[in-house]
Amino acid sequence: MTTAGGPRGGDRGLLPDLAGRRELVGGWAAITPVHYFVVEAMAMIAWQGVPVYDRRDHVISDLGAATCGPFNGYEVCSPLNWLINISFVLQGVAMVLGAVLVNTAVLSIAAEPGARVITPRMASRGLRSPEAVPWLAAGAVRVLIFVAGIGQAMVGLVPEDTDLALHLVGAGMYFIAGPLSLAILGLVWRGHTPMSWLVLLFGAVSLGTTIYLLAVALRVEQPGAVERTMAYPIILGLSLVGLVVARRVTRQRKAVRAASRSSAPGTPQPRRSAG
């Protein structure tokens, strides 16, 4: 609904419904990629390639290689490749769900109760256009997270030793769109949650490492360490985004239910003390 009393003076702003079920599902879905760290550890323990798997020298995709044999200059052999690839796909699905289900208005204010937003349509009716920037930025973030999720799912569906070109396309989508979404959202969330700086930091670290890797044409020592500097912040940052949204939406849903119960006919009113 649209209510009076917007962010500045007499501006009219949109007060989003923060108690929606879709936002709750989307927020909690965005948290699930953290399962990856457990799966990665299990796949590393089961590794049978030569040399022994090392996070600094082996890229993450080696754990998902479909067959045992020579690849990328050494012997890859990951018996739990199916598990790590399922993890990649689940991460992608979780990101797509988060992007689709979390409303643009809710995302633009970090699900902060009482916060209002200005849509581009409202801005076109005479409000100052900069007011619409957070809305537009949050919309772009949803698209970027969606693209990154599709890319991550591709990484799991197309292991590196089956179709390297398509695998790299999926990885590129993930490593470019993912951190860019976090960097933009960290800026948009300033003033709405203290977590904005952490989200921005995760995005900046991953994006900066990605730019560096592209600048040196993918030629780096310890490629595993470099790739993890790109990947881990995306997983942690998006999970943090989901946690912020999910917790605030959950609180709002509880508040709405409590208010509904207290206003129901026949509900006993609290007894006042004397004096």
Protein Blocks (a to p, Z undefined) as FASTA:
>chain_A
ZZehifbhjbccddddfkbfklmmmmmmmmmmmmmmmmmmmmmmmpcbdcdddfklpcfk
lmmofbgcdeehiacddfklmmmmmmmmmmmmmmmmmmmmmcfklmmnoopghiacddfk
lmmnopafklmmmmmmmmmmmmmmmmmmmmmmmmmmmcfklommlmmmmmmmmmmmmmmm
mmmmmmmmgojamklmmmmmmmmmmmmmmmmmmmnnopaghkllmmmmmmmmmmmmmmmm
mmmmmmmmmmmmmmmmmmmmmmpghiacddddeZZ
